[in-house]
Amino acid sequence: MKNKALGYSSQVALVLSLIAGSVGTGNIWRFPRVVAANGGGAFIIAWMIMIVVVCLPIMLGEHVMGRTTRHGAPGAFRDFIGRNFTWLGTAVAVIMAMVASYYSAVVAWVTYYLGLSFTGGYFGVDKVEMFNSVSNGNIITVILFVLVVVISAYISYKGVSGIEKANKIFLPVLIGCLIFVAIRSLMLPNSNVGLDYLFAFDINQLLNYKTWLEALTQAIWSTGPGWGLVITLAVFSRAKSDINLTTTIQVFGDASVSLIAAIAVIPTIFALTISSGAAMEILQSGNNGMTFISMTQLFESMSGGQLVSVMFFLSLLFAALSSNVCHVMIVSLPFADSKVNRKKIFFIVLIVLLIWGLPSAWSAKFLSNQDWVAGQMMLVGGLFSCFAIIKFGTKKIREKFLNNPYTGFEIGFWWEMAIKFVSPLIVLLMFLWWSYQSISWDPQWWNPLSSSSLMTFIVQGATILVISRIFNNKVSDLIANKYFDGDNIPPVPDNGYSA
Amino acid sequence: MQTSSIIVMVGVLTFFWGGFAYFMYKLVSISKNQETN
């Protein structure tokens, strides 16, 4: 009798899963906004460099961590660099539980607006009031939140085959809808003004350090180094699949979707507003302000706007949902590594996410607090990955695991320099810069109860790190098997999620 | 549109969309070869 091989059904399935995990709301509502706010073309060039120089090197290393150890984040750190460092992976998994919790509430908002687009329910009403009522104390939002958590947990429960099947729907719909909105955007009169603004090149912007820091922020928060995403999805990749090629395609795929989104959003805003100043005001109104208030106003004012609105929110929904499924998988896999029954994992994860996410579904202020803390902690996760990769040995990783006989192209010595010096230093710099920024934007930066203060990040972040460290040995002992001998790539294990 | 904007647009889109298509093509070719062998 021939058993079905475990892991992804093909390399293409692996790469689509990686892209689906990376592409999220950040590509659609954050990228166009920050491009416009930071000088268009100059920002895009800086962002392009940051993706290749900072994100890709970390993600290549994380792919090796997942592939070789065959464990979720805590087990991956344990088997890659030693038992004492299990807590680094535990902290990453806990941060992702936080992300999956509040992100499910964001998906609920998007679903709500998709429904309103179908019915035309937001037409003719005050958009600010509408958004406030959807995001604060709304029982329908809470019900949608519960549904999102259940669906995400269920797809994740079905393992690799569940993710593959879901992505066969999510990705084509997401990209198809986004291309539709982009084409409609380019057909609007004066859309070329927006396009010109989007790709305008100003050398002074390129010489401005803020452009580079914003570019790096967008690159990291969009592609996903330090989230445990690549580690987790690589667990199910077969030994012969090509790490260099699949990770590069993941990064290029994520960036390609961001560019389609920018072409869909920016020309629409410029074409439908009375002046460039008004367009800039919209683009500087924050993610929620732009998407749920300004874009809906523009959809209402354009011909065929209801259909465009449906397509826009549909693409946003599938981008968010495909990422959320992967977030849940990052949280679930460490339990599977500890031999917990899959059904039990489903219910444990469900309960954790419902309890942790409910305040975010009820209050936009709580959600923005969680978003701020998790965003900063993801940078810390990126530093953890850099540390693990350097500690294991960059030369060995490059020569033995990245440049294996099955690779389509070889990674040069530049990768070792990037991961040892460039990536960690730049991520650290960015972390410090955002922390410093938070002091200037929040006069109550010392108050742990203020939603985006430095102190709330320090208190919550330190709590996660300290608890993970305290339970280091306990978690390490709970992870049952050790597959990696330091030299050979083990086959995909049968952990309940790999078929 | 200004010439510099057009150059940046063509360059960036070729790099990412073209790069994505090229690497995807390469991956599919390698996968087919592995299946044949």
Contacts between the chains, C-beta under 8 A, distances in Angstrom:
chain1	res1	chain2	res2	distance
A	10	B	31	6.1
A	11	B	27	5.7
A	11	B	30	7.4
A	11	B	31	4.8
A	12	B	27	6.7
A	12	B	28	6.6
A	12	B	31	6.7
A	15	B	24	7.6
A	15	B	27	6.5
A	40	B	5	7.7
A	40	B	8	8.0
A	41	B	4	7.3
A	41	B	5	6.4
A	41	B	8	3.8
A	41	B	9	7.7
A	41	B	12	7.7
A	44	B	8	6.8
A	44	B	12	5.3
A	45	B	8	7.2
A	45	B	12	7.4
A	48	B	12	6.6
A	48	B	15	6.6
A	48	B	16	7.5
A	192	B	1	5.6
A	195	B	1	6.3
A	195	B	5	7.4
A	195	B	9	7.3
A	196	B	1	4.5
A	196	B	2	6.0
A	196	B	5	4.9
A	198	B	5	7.8
A	198	B	9	7.7
A	199	B	1	7.8
A	199	B	5	4.2
A	199	B	6	7.4
A	199	B	8	4.4
A	199	B	9	4.1
A	199	B	12	7.1
A	200	B	2	6.8
A	200	B	4	7.1
A	200	B	5	5.1
A	200	B	8	7.6
A	201	B	4	4.4
A	201	B	5	6.7
A	201	B	7	7.5
A	201	B	8	5.0
A	240	B	34	6.3
A	242	B	27	6.8
A	242	B	30	6.3
A	245	B	23	6.0
A	245	B	26	6.3
A	245	B	27	5.1
A	245	B	30	7.2
A	246	B	27	7.0
A	248	B	19	8.0
A	248	B	23	5.6
A	249	B	20	6.5
A	249	B	23	4.7
A	249	B	24	5.9
A	249	B	27	6.3
A	252	B	16	5.7
A	252	B	19	4.8
A	252	B	20	4.1
A	252	B	23	6.3
A	253	B	20	5.6
A	255	B	16	4.7
A	255	B	20	8.0
A	256	B	16	4.9
A	256	B	17	5.3
A	256	B	20	4.9
A	259	B	12	7.0
A	259	B	13	6.5
A	259	B	16	6.0
A	259	B	17	7.3
A	406	B	30	7.6
A	406	B	34	7.4
A	408	B	23	7.9
A	408	B	26	5.0
A	408	B	27	6.8
A	408	B	30	5.3
A	409	B	26	7.9
